[in-house]
Amino acid sequence: MASVPPPELFSRSARRARRDRAVPGYAAHDFLRAAMLEGIEERLAAVQRPLRDFLDLGSFDGAFMPPPGARVARLDAGFAFAKATGGVQGDEDRIPFADASFDCVVSAGVIDQVNDVPGLLALARRVLRPDGLFLGAFVGAGSLPVLRAALLEGEAPRAVARLHPQIDVRSAGDLLSRAGLTLPVADIEPLAVRYAGLGRLIEDLRGIAATNLLKETPPLTRTALARAAEAFAARADADGRVTERFQIVFLTGWAPDPSQPKPARRGSATASLAAALRPEGPA
């Protein structure tokens, strides 16, 4: 009997539409993905061997540039972004490329917006060649705490979920391993941004197509929005600005290959931990 797929959290059609609407003004709001790409490029620069074929998974405006001489294919859920970059339109958890097509898959700013994150990572592994590299970045757990609190206050006592579920760094590392990627690393880099008001923060989120995509969420009423704006403003500093925080989770993993280092076999150690920790005697 065929298994029933789990219900999807996000509306795929709403996501495509919002990405298309974001295209004209995207460059004015892309600081968050720019920070992600900077971190990805730093990690890529540490790789010692050449990588020739890249996949930019969730490409937005095509700002990710591979090393000189390398080729890049791009995929984006939005038709307008895909068209502008000469890429393919498609969902990142339904990658349409052939197995073992790429040396490196890069994904910045979309992993937290797809319905099937394990599926995305498993497909990324599938399209990588042996010893191919996956580099990802997304907004992780602990992000947007001020916005979350302001929305809860604005809609109290009947607040509804308006921010996406957020993946913490430990779970992100586990997902890499579950997808079959080796040498997994997940780490966090915080980013703080100061805003004059809630409206400016919402403009940034709309500008990068990062507003609420949860299915069947009722619209925010004007009264609730006004109360949320007041709650947000109440957290301003002496300069009248509110500091909002983003936690950027970076992921690194490799497609399996026999050449990669392997963990030591259990019981193969030549010295015990107790001996290593034993205090030294007097000289």
FITI-895906 format. One record per residue (C-alpha): residue in one letter; y, x, z. Coordinates in steps of 0.001 Angstrom, whole numbers, plus 500000, padded with zeros to 6 digits. Last residue first. Layout:
<atoms>
AYXZ ...
</atoms>
This chain:
<atoms>
A516375558339537649 P515932555395539964 G513676552607538704 E514422550460535705 P514541546731536188 R511691544813534523 L512992542720531606 A511089544606528909 A507968544666531040 A508082540916531559 L508598540390527828 S505376542274527158 A505078545236524813 T502968545725521671 A503653542266520262 S500990540868517914 G500027537919520122 R501502535326517793 R501985536776514298 A505505538068513670 P507793535804511696 K507894536420507948 P510376538371505861 Q510808537018502300 S508985538573499338 P506364535814499227 D509056533255498262 P510157529996499870 A513454528435498780 W516169529748501047 G518432528145503617 T522062528258504754 L523960525350506267 F527572525212507445 V528765522484509821 I532508521881509829 Q533704520363513104 F536982518541512424 R539656518039515032 E542774515901515219 T545901517177516934 V548579514519517294 R552211515285516584 G555407514195518342 D556531517735519109 A555801517275522826 D552212516345521981 A551011513031520595 R548105511145522205 A550061507898522518 A550554507989518740 F546822507389518185 A546781504450520603 E549832502967518888 A548214503406515456 A545040501759516772 R547088498805518003 A548728498440514601 L545339498665512865 A543878496015515174 T546758493651514434 R546541494304510709 T542838493483510746 L540227496113509881 P537868494781507231 P534366493765508300 T531663496433507873 E528806495096505752 K527610498487504548 L529080501687505941 L531325503507503463 N534247504128505833 T536873506541504493 A536008509964503079 A537114509594499457 I539141512831499654 G542535511130499351 R541352508218501471 L540680510589504366 D544028512325503881 E545917509031503706 I544107507848506843 L545352510935508683 R548904510326507490 G548796506700508605 L547572507625512069 G550766509515512791 A552628512807512608 Y549354514687512222 R548180518095513404 V544962519534511963 A542316521493513886 L539295523057512147 P536165524113513991 E533470526326512394 I529891525406513141 D526534527049512412 A523214526195510798 V520791528900509630 P517384528369508060 L515268531411507087 T513078529143504931 L513746525809503277 G510806523425503435 A512860520248503771 R511755519961507400 S513188523413508062 L516595522507506663 L516530519227508576 D515892521099511828 G518986523226511239 A521069520097510691 S519645518545513855 R520868521545515844 V524300521434514208 D524952517785514963 I524902515122512253 Q527589512448512410 P527114508703511962 H530001507475509809 L533131506142511420 R533907502426511387 A531386501072513892 V532668497805515343 A535042497146518246 R534942493791519987 P536850494474523248 A538714496311521889 E539644496642518213 G542588499021518541 E541097500846521500 L537908501628519577 L539958502625516544 A542087504999518637 A539032506610520238 R537362507298516883 L540581508596515354 V541077510961518283 P537495512259518158 L537607512987514400 S534682515443514364 G532267515965517243 A529192515804515038 G529541517292511579 V531843517243508561 F529912518982505782 A528938522362504379 G525990523508502298 L524555526705500853 F521033526679499394 L519680529952498000 G516813530628495611 D513934532829496767 P511610530934494421 R513710528891491956 L515705526031493354 V515370522513491914 R512737521572494499 R514657522985497464 A517680520905496516 L515369517904496192 A514108518427499743 L517668518850501018 L518883515658499344 G515808513746500516 P516336514839504115 V519946513608503790 D518965510205502374 N521878507777502454 V524531510268501406 Q527957510630503023 D527329513402505583 I526010515736502859 V529148515219500759 G531789517823501636 A530466521012500088 S527081521363498363 V526036524611496688 V522622525109495077 C521713528670494069 D519206530291491724 F518767527115489715 S516302525283487447 A513126525539489540 D512252521848489131 A514198519860486576 F517547518219487274 P518155514541488135 I519131514926491824 R518683511565493561 D520011512406497056 E523213513758495483 D523836510525493627 G524574510861489928 Q527268511518487349 V526666514741485448 G529327517393484959 G532007518283482449 T534458518756485314 A536757515816484554 K533825513583483565 A531953514169486825 F535083513570488910 A535848510362486993 F532286509020487142 G532000509486490894 A528624510435492401 D529155514053491386 L526948516664489733 R527982520045488370 A526120522734486462 V527281526323486935 R526674529517484989 A527108533044486318 G529009535829484544 P531670536158487213 P530539534665490532 P530451530871490767 M533628528791491060 F533828525850493438 A537008523918492677 G535150521575490317 D537327518553491112 F534741516769493293 S531501518733492793 G529012516841494910 L526156519234494241 D527510522313492455 L524324523725490897 F524319527448490144 D522442529651487669 R522879533439487713 L522491534694491270 P522566538489491524 R521105540185494610 Q522918541338497752 V524064538023499193 A526979538626501585 A529513537265499079 L527711533914499132 R528371533557502840 E532081534181502344 E532091531799499356 I530530529073501481 G533152529525504191 E535990529332501680 L534362526330500059 M534294524485503371 A537943525275504076 A538873524019500595 R536813520903501309 L539065520135504267 F542312521097502512 D541676518719499581 H544424516185500298 A547183516845497740 A544680517959495076 Y542908514588495264 G545859512519494117 P544592511340490719 V540839511588491545 A540668509546494759 R540233506188493021 D537112507438491238 R535671508716494507 R536377505359496095 A534543503486493344 R531456505701493495 R531266505362497277 A531687501604497129 S528792501365494647 R526519503544496797 S527171501463499897 F526112503504502903 L523548502918505639 E520514502369503394 P517521500482504735 P514335502542505051 P512033502690502026 V508967500413502218 S505714502319501852 A503388501410498987 M500000500000500000 
</atoms>
